[in-house]
Amino acid sequence: MSARRGHGHGHGMGPAMARAGEKPRDFRGTLRRLLRYLRPRLWQIGMVFLLTVLSTLFSIVSPRIMGKATTVLFDGLLARNAGIPGAGIDFAQIARILALLGFLYLISAGFGVLQQYVMAGISQRTVYDLRNRVNEKLARLPLSFYDRHTHGEILSRVTNDIDTIATTLQQSLTQLITAIVTLVGVVVMMLAISPVLTLVTLVSLPLSAIVTVGVARRSQRYFRALQAALGELNGHVEETFTGHQVVKAFGQEAEAVAEFDRINHRLYEAGWKAQFVSGIIMPLMGLVNNIGYVIVAVVGGIFVTRRAVEIGDIQAFIQYARQFSQPITQTANIANIIQSTIAAAERVFELLDEEEAVPDPADPVRLERPRGEIRFEDVRFSYKPDKPLIEGLSLAARPGQVIAVVGPTGAGKTTLVNLLMRFYELDGGRITVDGVDIRRLRRGELRSLFGMVLQDTWLFHGTIRENIAYGREGATEEEIVEAARLAHADGFIRALPDGYDTVLNEEASNLSQGQKQLLTIARAFLADPAMLILDEATSSVDTRTELQIQQAMQSLMKGRTSFVIAHRLSTIRDADLILVMDHGRIVEQGTHEELLAAGGHYADLYYSQFAGGQSLAG
C-alpha cells in the first residue's frame, strides 16, 4: 500500500495568509507571467479583440443613424407646418433607417455573443491549465510546506485566487477592450457632429477623472482589507470545523465563536466600506454627467436654432455625451479589479515557486523482491536548521524483525518513520532498504513497499468497501472481506444497516474511533506490503479488541520487517528489538527482558505504567 498522509499540519497562520489581498509587489513581472499562460491562445485573443471592436463600433454608429430618423421626422413636421405643398413626413425613409438600425443592433449583438463564447473558452482553458499546474505542484511539495501553511490558506489560493483570475479573464478583459473602443469611437463621433460641443463635453473630463481616481484609490484600500479578512476567516472556519470535537471537548466554543465574531466584524467593516465607497462613484459620476448634459442641451439648442447642427445630431450627441463617462468609470473599476487579480495571481505564483521536494532519480533502482533489511547510517535531521533533532542515529533491522520504538513525547519516534518514508529529506547520513539508498528509489516505489497504520485515521467520503479497497487497486470482494475479517472489522461492518455499502461522511463521524482504526488496519491487511509501520495503531481501541488485533498483527507481521511505535509497553513485549529514544537519540536497545534487566530508561517507563503512572504517548 502506498502510504499517504491524510491531513497536513497547520501550526497557526502561515506567512502568506498575512499577505492575502495585498497590492501586488511586482505588478509588471506578475502580469508578464500571467500573460504567458495566454500565449498559446494568442490567435483566439486576437479574434476576441476583433469581435469586440466590431460589436462596439456597430453599437456606436447606431445613435447617429437614430438621429437621422429624428431629423427626417422633425424636418417633415416643420415643412408641413410651413404649408409647403406636398410636404410631410417621409415614413418610407424613416422605415429604411429603422431597418438599418435594427440590422446594426442585430449584427452588434451577434458579434458580442460570439466574442463571449470565444473568451469563455480562452479563460476556462487558461485557468484549467493553471489549476493543473497548481495541483501537480501540491503533489511535489515537501511535507514541511504543509507544516507552515493552514488548510484554509492553501484552499484559498487554489479556489478563490484562481477563480478571481478566471473571472477577470472572462469579463474584465473584454470590458477593458470595449471601454477603450467605446471611448475612442464616441469621441470620433462627437467630433464629426460638432467640435465645439465636443470641447464643451471634454471640460467635464478632468472632473470625472478626479472623482474616479479618488474613489478608486480609497476603495482599493478597503478591498485589500476585505480580502485579507476573508482569507483569515476561511482559515479560522476550516480549522474550527475540522477540529470541532477538540473545540467541544475543551469547552472552547465561546472562544471560537468570539474569534469568528472578531474576524467577521473586521470583514463586515471592510466590506461595507469597500462597497459604499465603490458604490458612490456612480452617483458622483451621474452628477458630473448631468452637469455636462445640461450644458450640451443648452448649447446644442442654440446651435439648432441657428441651423448650425441638425436636431437629430444633437439627439445623437446627447447620447454620446451620456456614454462618454461610462468607459472612463468602467476603466477605473477594471484597473482596480486588475490590481486585485494580479495580487491573486502573485499568491498563486508564490505557491508555484515554492521549493519542491528533491526530485526522483533519473535512473531509479527498482526492488523486485524486497527482503526488508533496513539500515539508518549516521542519520542527522532537524525541522529547523538551528534546532537539530536527530544527530548521528544508526540502527539496523534485519528482514522479518519487529522493531518497537518507544520514548517520551518529542523523542523523535514519529520523525523516524517520516524519514523512512521520505516525507522529509535527511540533513546527513543515509537510510537503506536491502542495501539501496532510499534516495535512489522513486518515492511512489518506496512507499508502496510499506503498509502504514497511523494513530490518526484517514478515511474518505465513500463506502466502507471503497475505503478498504484503497489499500490495493483491483482487489476482489473476497479479498476485501477477508482483510476485514483478519482485522476483526467484518463483524461490526455486517451489523451496520448497509454493511460494506455503508457510506462514510467526510469525517467518518458515523463510526466510532475504534471502528475507524479497524478499517485502516483492514486496508493494511489488503495491501499485503513487504514492510509495516504501525504508529500507535491500537491506541484508539478497547483492551479486548486490542488483544484481537495484536493476534491478527502477529500473523500479518510474520516474515515482514515491522516498525511499531507504541506507548502501551505491554503490546511490544515480543518485539525482536526495542529502541528507546530520547531527544532524537537511541539511548537504549535490546529485547524486553534485556532492557528490564538493565534497569534504565525502558525499565522506568515500563514500571511507571504498571504502577499507575502516566503513560508516555509519542
C-alpha positions in Angstrom: 0.0 0.0 0.0 1.3 3.4 -0.9 1.4 5.2 2.4 -0.3 8.5 2.4 -0.7 11.4 4.8 -4.3 12.1 5.5 -4.0 15.6 6.9 -1.3 18.2 6.7 -0.2 20.1 9.8 -1.4 23.6 10.4 0.6 25.3 13.1 -1.1 28.7 13.0 -1.3 31.3 10.2 1.4 30.9 7.6 3.2 33.9 6.3 1.3 34.1 3.1 -2.0 34.4 4.9 -1.0 37.8 6.1 -0.4 38.9 2.6 -3.9 38.0 1.4 -5.5 40.8 -0.6 -2.4 43.0 -0.7 -1.5 45.1 -3.6 1.0 43.1 -5.8 4.6 43.8 -5.1 5.7 43.1 -8.7 2.8 44.2 -10.9 4.7 44.1 -14.2 6.5 40.8 -13.5 3.4 39.0 -12.4 1.4 40.4 -15.3 4.0 39.2 -17.8 4.0 35.8 -16.2 0.2 35.6 -16.3 0.2 36.6 -19.9 2.5 33.7 -20.7 -0.4 31.4 -19.9 -2.4 33.2 -22.6 0.4 32.9 -25.2 -0.8 29.5 -26.7 -4.2 31.2 -27.4 -2.9 34.4 -29.0 -4.9 34.0 -32.2 -8.1 33.4 -30.2 -7.4 36.6 -28.2 -6.9 38.4 -31.5 -10.3 37.1 -32.6 -11.9 38.3 -29.4 -10.3 41.8 -29.9 -11.6 42.0 -33.5 -15.1 40.8 -32.5 -15.2 43.2 -29.5 -14.2 46.1 -31.8 -16.8 45.2 -34.4 -19.6 44.8 -31.8 -18.7 48.1 -30.2 -18.4 50.0 -33.4 -21.8 48.9 -34.7 -23.4 50.0 -31.4 -21.5 53.4 -31.5 -22.7 54.2 -35.0 -26.4 53.4 -34.1 -27.2 56.7 -32.2 -26.0 58.8 -35.2 -28.3 56.8 -37.5 -31.2 57.1 -35.0 -30.6 60.8 -35.1 -31.1 60.8 -38.9 -34.6 59.4 -38.3 -35.3 62.1 -35.8 -34.1 64.8 -38.3 -36.3 63.4 -41.1 -39.3 63.4 -38.7 -38.5 66.9 -37.5 -37.9 68.4 -41.0 -41.1 66.8 -42.2 -43.2 68.3 -39.4 -41.6 71.7 -40.0 -42.3 71.6 -43.8 -45.9 70.5 -43.2 -46.5 73.2 -40.6 -45.0 75.8 -43.0 -47.7 74.9 -45.6 -45.2 73.7 -48.3 -47.3 71.8 -50.9 -46.7 68.1 -50.9 -44.5 68.3 -47.8 -44.8 65.8 -45.0 -43.0 63.1 -43.0 -41.1 60.6 -45.2 -42.2 57.5 -43.4 -40.5 55.3 -46.1 -37.1 56.8 -45.3 -37.7 56.5 -41.6 -38.6 52.8 -42.1 -35.4 52.3 -44.1 -33.4 54.0 -41.4 -35.0 51.9 -38.6 -34.4 48.7 -40.7 -30.8 49.6 -41.0 -30.7 50.4 -37.3 -32.2 47.0 -36.4 -29.7 45.3 -38.6 -26.8 47.0 -36.9 -28.1 46.2 -33.5 -28.5 42.5 -34.6 -25.0 42.4 -36.0 -23.6 44.0 -32.9 -25.4 41.5 -30.6 -24.2 38.6 -32.8 -20.6 39.7 -32.6 -21.0 40.2 -28.8 -22.3 36.7 -28.3 -19.5 35.2 -30.5 -16.9 37.2 -28.6 -18.2 36.0 -25.2 -18.2 32.4 -26.5 -14.6 32.5 -27.6 -13.5 34.4 -24.5 -15.2 31.8 -22.2 -13.1 29.1 -23.9 -9.9 31.1 -23.5 -10.4 32.0 -19.8 -11.5 28.5 -18.8 -8.8 26.7 -20.7 -6.2 29.1 -19.2 -7.5 28.6 -15.7 -7.7 24.8 -16.4 -4.0 24.7 -17.2 -3.2 26.9 -14.2 -5.2 24.6 -11.8 -3.5 21.6 -13.2 -0.1 23.1 -12.6 -1.1 24.0 -9.0 -2.4 20.5 -8.4 0.8 18.9 -9.7 2.8 21.4 -7.7 1.0 20.5 -4.5 1.8 16.8 -5.1 5.5 17.7 -5.4 5.8 19.9 -2.4 7.5 18.5 0.7 5.6 17.9 3.9 7.3 20.9 5.5 5.2 23.2 3.2 2.0 21.9 4.8 3.5 22.3 8.2 3.9 26.1 7.5 0.5 26.7 5.9 -3.0 26.2 7.1 -5.5 24.2 5.0 -7.7 27.3 4.7 -4.9 29.3 3.2 -3.9 26.7 0.7 -7.6 26.2 -0.3 -8.0 30.0 -0.7 -5.1 30.0 -3.2 -6.4 27.0 -5.2 -10.0 28.2 -5.3 -10.6 31.9 -4.5 -7.4 33.3 -6.1 -7.7 31.2 -9.3 -11.4 32.0 -9.6 -10.6 35.6 -9.3 -8.2 35.2 -12.3 -10.9 33.3 -14.3 -13.5 36.0 -13.7 -11.1 38.8 -14.7 -10.1 37.0 -17.9 -13.7 36.2 -18.7 -15.3 39.6 -18.0 -12.8 42.4 -17.3 -10.6 41.8 -20.4 -13.4 42.2 -22.9 -14.8 45.1 -20.8 -11.5 46.9 -21.0 -11.4 46.5 -24.8 -15.0 47.6 -25.0 -14.3 50.6 -22.8 -11.3 51.8 -24.8 -13.0 51.3 -28.2 -16.2 53.0 -26.9 -14.2 56.0 -25.6 -12.3 56.4 -28.9 -15.4 55.8 -31.0 -17.6 58.2 -29.0 -15.0 61.0 -29.2 -14.7 60.5 -33.0 -18.5 60.6 -33.5 -18.8 63.6 -31.3 -16.1 65.4 -33.3 -17.9 64.5 -36.5 -21.1 66.1 -35.2 -19.6 69.3 -33.6 -16.1 70.0 -32.5 -17.4 72.9 -30.3 -19.8 70.7 -28.5 -17.1 68.1 -28.1 -14.9 70.7 -26.5 -17.7 71.7 -24.1 -18.1 68.0 -23.1 -14.4 67.5 -22.6 -14.5 70.2 -20.0 -16.1 67.7 -17.6 -13.4 65.1 -18.2 -10.9 66.4 -15.6 -13.7 66.4 -13.0 -14.7 62.9 -14.0 -11.1 61.7 -13.7 -10.7 63.3 -10.2 -13.9 61.7 -8.9 -13.0 58.3 -10.4 -9.4 58.1 -9.3 -10.1 59.5 -5.8 -12.9 57.0 -5.2 -10.9 54.1 -6.8 -7.9 54.7 -4.5 -9.9 54.8 -1.4 -12.0 51.8 -2.2 -8.9 49.8 -3.1 -7.6 50.1 0.4 -10.9 48.7 1.8 -11.0 45.9 -0.8 -7.5 44.8 0.3 -8.6 44.7 3.9 -11.7 42.8 2.8 -9.6 40.1 1.0 -7.3 39.8 4.0 -10.2 39.4 6.4 -11.8 36.9 4.1 -8.7 34.7 3.9 -8.3 34.8 7.7 -12.0 33.9 8.1 -11.6 30.9 5.7 -8.6 29.6 7.7 -10.4 30.0 11.0 -13.6 28.3 9.8 -11.7 25.4 8.2 -9.6 24.8 11.3 -12.5 25.2 13.8 -14.9 22.8 12.0 -12.2 20.2 11.2 -11.3 20.1 14.9 -14.9 20.7 16.3 -14.6 17.7 18.6 -11.5 19.1 20.2 -13.1 22.5 20.5 -16.1 21.0 22.3 -14.0 18.6 24.4 -12.0 21.6 25.8 -15.0 23.9 26.1 -13.6 26.4 23.7 -16.9 27.1 21.8 -17.2 30.6 23.3 -13.6 31.4 22.4 -14.0 30.0 18.8 -17.2 32.0 18.4 -15.6 35.1 19.8 -12.7 34.7 17.3 -15.1 34.2 14.5 -17.1 37.3 15.5 -13.9 39.4 15.7 -12.7 38.4 12.2 -16.3 38.6 10.9 -16.7 42.1 12.3 -13.5 43.1 10.6 -14.8 41.6 7.4 -18.1 43.4 7.8 -16.3 46.8 8.4 -14.0 46.4 5.4 -16.9 45.0 3.3 -19.4 47.8 3.8 -16.8 50.5 3.5 -15.5 48.9 0.2 -19.0 48.5 -1.2 -20.1 52.0 -0.1 -17.1 53.9 -1.3 -17.1 52.0 -4.7 -20.8 52.5 -4.9 -20.8 56.3 -4.6 -18.8 56.5 -7.8 -22.0 56.1 -9.9 -24.0 58.9 -8.1 -21.0 61.2 -8.3 -20.4 60.4 -12.0 -24.1 60.9 -12.6 -23.9 64.4 -11.1 -20.9 65.2 -13.4 -22.8 63.7 -16.4 -25.9 65.7 -15.7 -24.0 68.9 -15.5 -22.4 68.1 -18.9 -25.9 67.1 -20.2 -27.4 70.4 -19.2 -24.5 72.3 -20.9 -24.8 70.3 -24.1 -28.6 70.6 -24.2 -28.4 74.4 -23.8 -25.5 75.0 -26.3 -27.0 72.4 -28.7 -30.4 74.1 -28.6 -28.7 77.3 -29.6 -26.9 75.6 -32.5 -30.2 74.1 -33.7 -31.9 77.4 -33.7 -29.1 78.8 -35.8 -29.2 75.8 -38.2 -25.6 75.0 -37.3 -26.4 71.5 -36.3 -29.4 69.2 -37.2 -31.7 68.3 -34.3 -31.1 64.6 -34.9 -27.4 65.1 -34.5 -28.0 66.9 -31.2 -30.0 63.9 -30.0 -27.2 61.6 -31.0 -24.6 63.9 -29.4 -26.5 63.9 -26.1 -26.5 60.1 -26.2 -22.8 60.1 -26.9 -22.2 62.6 -24.1 -24.0 60.4 -21.6 -21.9 57.4 -22.9 -18.7 59.4 -22.6 -18.1 59.0 -18.9 -19.2 55.3 -18.8 -16.0 53.8 -20.3 -13.9 56.1 -18.0 -15.6 54.8 -14.9 -15.5 51.3 -16.3 -11.8 51.5 -17.0 -11.1 52.8 -13.5 -13.1 49.9 -12.0 -11.3 47.4 -14.2 -8.0 48.9 -13.2 -8.9 48.2 -9.6 -10.0 44.7 -10.4 -6.8 44.0 -12.3 -4.8 45.1 -9.3 -6.7 42.6 -7.2 -6.3 39.9 -9.9 -2.6 40.4 -10.2 -2.3 40.2 -6.4 -4.3 36.9 -6.6 -2.0 35.7 -9.4 1.0 36.6 -7.3 -0.2 34.4 -4.5 -0.7 31.5 -6.9 2.7 32.0 -8.4 4.2 32.1 -4.9 2.8 28.6 -4.5 4.2 27.5 -7.8 7.6 28.9 -6.9 7.8 27.0 -3.6 10.8 24.8 -3.2 9.8 21.3 -4.3 10.8 18.0 -2.7 14.0 16.6 -4.1 13.1 15.1 -7.5 13.1 11.3 -8.0 16.3 10.0 -9.6 16.6 9.9 -13.4 17.7 6.2 -13.3 15.8 4.8 -10.2 16.5 1.4 -8.7 13.6 -1.0 -8.5 13.4 -3.6 -5.8 11.7 -6.6 -7.4 11.7 -8.9 -4.3 12.2 -6.7 -1.2 13.6 -8.6 1.8 13.0 -5.8 4.3 16.6 -5.1 5.6 16.6 -1.5 6.8 19.6 0.5 8.0 19.9 4.0 9.4 23.5 5.1 9.0 24.7 8.2 10.9 21.3 10.0 10.2 21.0 13.7 11.0 17.8 15.7 10.8 16.2 18.9 12.0 12.9 20.5 11.3 14.5 23.9 11.9 18.2 24.5 10.9 19.1 26.0 14.3 17.4 23.2 16.3 18.8 19.7 15.5 16.5 16.9 16.5 18.3 13.7 15.3 22.1 13.5 15.3 24.3 10.5 14.4 21.4 8.0 14.6 22.3 4.5 13.4 20.3 1.3 13.6 19.8 -2.0 11.7 16.7 -4.0 11.2 17.1 -7.5 9.7 14.4 -8.9 7.4 11.4 -10.1 9.3 12.3 -8.4 12.5 9.7 -6.5 14.6 11.3 -3.2 15.8 9.5 -1.4 18.5 10.2 2.3 19.1 9.3 3.8 22.5 10.1 7.0 24.3 8.6 10.2 25.7 6.8 12.8 23.6 9.1 14.7 21.2 11.7 12.0 21.4 11.7 11.6 17.6 9.8 8.3 17.2 7.3 9.5 14.5 10.1 11.5 12.9 12.0 8.2 12.4 9.0 6.9 10.4 8.7 10.1 8.4 12.3 9.9 7.4 12.0 6.3 6.4 9.0 7.1 4.2 10.9 10.2 2.8 8.2 12.6 3.9 11.2 14.7 4.9 14.8 14.8 3.5 17.8 13.9 5.6 20.3 16.6 6.6 23.1 14.0 6.6 23.7 10.2 6.6 21.6 7.8 4.7 18.8 5.2 5.0 18.9 2.0 3.0 16.4 -0.7 2.2 18.1 -4.0 1.1 21.3 -2.1 0.8 19.9 0.5 -1.6 19.8 4.2 -0.5 16.1 5.2 -0.4 17.0 8.3 -2.4 17.8 6.0 -5.4 14.2 4.8 -5.3 11.2 6.7 -6.6 9.1 7.9 -3.8 6.0 6.1 -5.0 8.0 2.8 -5.3 9.5 3.3 -1.8 6.1 4.0 -0.2 4.5 1.1 -2.0 6.8 -1.2 0.0 5.2 -0.2 3.3 1.8 -0.7 4.8 1.1 2.2 7.2 -1.4 2.4 10.0 -1.4 5.7 11.9 -2.8 6.9 15.2 -4.8 9.5 13.3 -7.1 7.6 11.0 -7.7 8.7 7.4 -10.9 7.7 5.7 -12.6 9.5 2.8 -16.2 10.1 1.8 -17.3 6.8 0.2 -18.4 3.3 1.1 -16.6 1.1 3.6 -15.8 -1.3 0.8 -14.1 1.6 -1.2 -12.1 2.7 1.9 -10.7 -0.8 2.5 -10.1 -1.3 -1.3 -8.0 1.8 -1.2 -5.2 -0.4 0.0 -4.8 -2.2 -3.3 -6.1 -1.4 -6.7 -8.2 -4.1 -8.3 -9.0 -6.0 -5.1 -11.8 -8.5 -5.3 -14.8 -8.6 -3.0 -13.5 -11.8 -1.3 -10.1 -10.2 -0.6 -11.8 -7.1 0.9 -14.0 -9.2 3.2 -11.0 -11.4 4.2 -8.9 -8.3 5.0 -11.8 -7.0 7.2 -12.2 -10.4 8.9 -8.4 -10.5 9.7 -8.7 -7.0 11.2 -11.7 -8.1 13.3 -13.8 -5.5 11.4 -16.1 -7.8 9.5 -18.5 -8.3 12.5 -19.3 -4.7 13.1 -19.4 -3.9 9.4 -22.1 -6.6 8.8 -24.0 -5.2 11.8 -24.4 -1.8 10.0 -27.7 -1.3 8.1 -25.9 -1.2 4.7 -22.9 -3.4 5.6 -20.0 -2.9 3.3 -22.1 -0.4 1.3 -22.4 1.9 4.3 -21.3 5.4 3.2 -18.9 7.3 5.4 -19.2 11.1 5.6 -16.2 13.3 5.2 -15.1 13.0 8.8 -16.3 9.4 9.1 -18.1 10.6 12.3 -20.8 7.9 11.8 -18.3 5.3 13.1 -16.5 5.2 16.4 -12.8 6.0 16.6 -12.0 2.3 17.2 -14.1 1.2 14.2 -12.3 3.7 12.0 -9.0 2.3 13.2 -10.1 -1.2 12.4 -10.9 -0.1 8.8 -7.4 1.4 8.3 -5.9 -1.9 9.7 -8.0 -3.9 7.3 -6.7 -1.6 4.5 -3.2 -2.5 5.5 -4.0 -6.3 5.5 -5.4 -5.9 2.0 -2.2 -4.1 0.8 -0.1 -7.1 1.8 3.1 -5.0 1.9 6.7 -6.1 2.3 7.2 -3.9 5.4 4.9 -2.4 8.0 4.8 0.8 10.0 2.3 0.9 12.9 2.3 4.3 14.6 0.1 3.9 17.8 -2.1 1.7 15.6 -4.1 0.3 18.6 -4.3 3.3 20.8 -8.0 4.0 19.9 -9.5 0.6 20.6 -10.5 -1.1 23.8 -8.4 -3.7 25.5 -10.3 -6.7 24.3 -10.2 -5.5 20.7 -6.6 -4.6 21.1 -5.8 -8.2 22.0 -7.7 -9.5 19.0 -5.8 -7.0 16.7 -2.5 -8.0 18.3 -3.1 -11.6 17.4 -4.0 -10.6 13.8 -1.0 -8.3 13.6 1.3 -11.2 14.7 0.3 -13.2 11.6 0.4 -10.0 9.4 3.9 -9.2 10.6 5.3 -12.7 10.2 8.1 -12.6 7.7 7.8 -8.8 7.3 10.1 -6.1 8.8 7.8 -4.0 11.0 8.3 -0.8 12.9 5.9 -0.4 15.8 5.6 2.8 17.7 3.7 2.2 20.9 3.0 3.9 24.2 1.4 0.7 25.8 4.6 -1.1 26.5 2.7 -4.3 27.2 1.9 -4.6 23.5 5.5 -4.8 22.4 7.0 -7.4 24.8 7.5 -9.9 22.0 9.3 -7.4 19.7 12.7 -8.7 18.3 14.3 -5.3 19.1 13.1 -2.4 21.2 14.6 1.0 20.6 14.3 3.6 23.4 14.6 7.1 22.0 15.1 10.4 23.8 15.8 13.8 22.2 16.4 12.2 18.8 18.9 9.6 20.1 18.7 5.9 20.7 19.6 5.7 24.4 18.9 2.0 24.8 18.1 -1.0 22.6 17.5 -4.7 23.2 14.7 -7.2 23.9 12.1 -6.6 26.6 13.9 -8.9 29.1 17.3 -7.4 28.4 16.0 -3.8 28.9 14.2 -4.6 32.1 17.3 -6.3 33.4 19.4 -3.2 32.5 17.2 -1.1 34.8 17.5 2.0 32.6 15.0 4.3 30.8 12.9 1.4 29.5 12.5 -0.2 32.9 11.5 3.2 34.4 8.8 3.6 31.6 7.6 0.1 32.0 7.2 0.0 35.7 5.7 3.5 35.8 2.9 2.3 33.6 2.1 -0.7 35.7 2.4 1.3 38.9 -0.4 3.6 37.7 2.0 6.3 36.4 1.3 8.4 33.4 1.8 6.5 30.1 4.0 8.2 27.6 2.4 8.8 24.3 4.5 10.0 21.4 
